[in-house]
Amino acid sequence: MSEPVEARVDLDAIRANVALLRGRAAGAEVMAMVKAEGYGHGLVEAARAALDGGATWIGVARVSEALRLRAAGVTVPILSAVTTPGEPYEDAVAAGVDITVGSPLLVERLVTAAEATGRAARVHLKADTGLSRGGATPADWPATVEAALAAQAAGHVEVVGLMSHFACADEPSHPSVGRQLAVFRDAVDHAEKAGARPQVRHLSNSAGLLTLPEARYDLVRPGIAVYGLSPIPAEGTFGLRPAMTLVAELAGVKRVPAGSGVSYGHTYVTPRETTLGLVAAGYGDGVPRHGSGLLDVLVDGRRYRIAGRVCMDQFVVDLGEHDPRPGGEVLLFGPGDRGEPTAQDWADTIGTISYEIVTRIGARVPRVYTGASADVDE
Ligand SMILES: *Cc1c(COP(=O)(O)O)cnc(C)c1O
């Protein structure tokens, strides 16, 4: 290892996961969500592997992410799903990036961008069907549709999609799911009656895709499942394969007497004479500090708990009478097939979701790619 911590990303797993999701989508197209650096796995690499696996659209959160993908040579439609008034829409329109639109105000912004670039802005009109986040509420939907269709008639906008997003798809029996489906149906009806002819109508994230066949429409937008993590952990893995393994180097081992306070604050004190292992990964790399004393890692084939506080660059494990050689690899999390915890295990232990575990892997941690897709030229 050239760096003490690395995130190994198995691009074959991403490819296989997308192929599986595409099968489950039963004819709907797949938009692979690669926002936030591909959920920590690498923006461009994740997108390429997902396209290899059969995705035909890419989704991001921000225009800047879409522009990076265009610069890297990704030519399929890319949707920027979270929009703010200040983003560089001229660049987006010039690069043919699809924009999510949930208000007449944003339509105006895009008309200006279209006039400046001489190209029509590709938009997906977003209905707020009950998440109360982005998108037009049912009260604001008619005005948003009307503004977009007027701009389309003037040649400034192309209404490519109609979309919404679930609040509780990871609880398929939650009453909001049926309500959102009904509101979306009405929103689509209204827009189509008003003259919209969208290429794609879309609503489902990973959880919706895997559990709500009636919500697939023309396109599904899986994110977490692309990376092999379950959107509904209580319902199992759905056959997905975690793509990321976080590995750190065992920096050193040493014998210490009973009663040795370990790491900042001495929250762990050795109960007996023992061997401590120093692992070169910390919260600066994405190991959650509130996992201090709680998270397990795999050292030399055996599981140990983090002893005392996680520091910025390192943490300690109490190895007892085990005496592994420094320089070996410690598996922090991975697919679990060698006995290491999974990102889901870490999330469960500290009360968060797997999304946050993988997305927070630090910028200084190199992503090392394995799998056939890793050989594709830049
Ligand atoms: C992130 C995101 C998704 C993917 O959600 P997952 O739960 O990761 O599958 C889908 N749609 C939109 C609009 C998103 O922002």
The ligand as an SDF file (V2000), in Angstrom:
LIG
                    3D

 15 15  0  0  0  0  0  0  0  0999 V2000
  -29.9150   10.1280   -4.4380 C   0  0  0  0  0  0  0  0  0  0  0  0
  -31.1270   10.0460   -5.2450 C   0  0  0  0  0  0  0  0  0  0  0  0
  -31.6430    8.8090   -5.6470 C   0  0  0  0  0  0  0  0  0  0  0  0
  -31.0440    7.4910   -5.2000 C   0  0  0  0  0  0  0  0  0  0  0  0
  -31.4820    7.1380   -3.8980 O   0  0  0  0  0  0  0  0  0  0  0  0
  -31.0130    5.7620   -3.2470 P   0  0  0  0  0  0  0  0  0  0  0  0
  -31.8000    5.6710   -1.9970 O   0  0  0  0  0  0  0  0  0  0  0  0
  -29.5480    5.8880   -2.9930 O   0  0  0  0  0  0  0  0  0  0  0  0
  -31.3260    4.6960   -4.2240 O   0  0  0  0  0  0  0  0  0  0  0  0
  -32.7310    8.8100   -6.4840 C   0  0  0  0  0  0  0  0  0  0  0  0
  -33.3020    9.9560   -6.8970 N   0  0  0  0  0  0  0  0  0  0  0  0
  -32.8450   11.1660   -6.5220 C   0  0  0  0  0  0  0  0  0  0  0  0
  -33.5170   12.3900   -7.0110 C   0  0  0  0  0  0  0  0  0  0  0  0
  -31.7510   11.2550   -5.6830 C   0  0  0  0  0  0  0  0  0  0  0  0
  -31.2930   12.4530   -5.3140 O   0  0  0  0  0  0  0  0  0  0  0  0
  1  2  1  0
  2  3  1  0
  2 14  2  0
  3  4  1  0
  3 10  2  0
  4  5  1  0
  5  6  1  0
  6  7  2  0
  6  8  1  0
  6  9  1  0
 10 11  1  0
 11 12  2  0
 12 13  1  0
 12 14  1  0
 14 15  1  0
M  END
$$$$
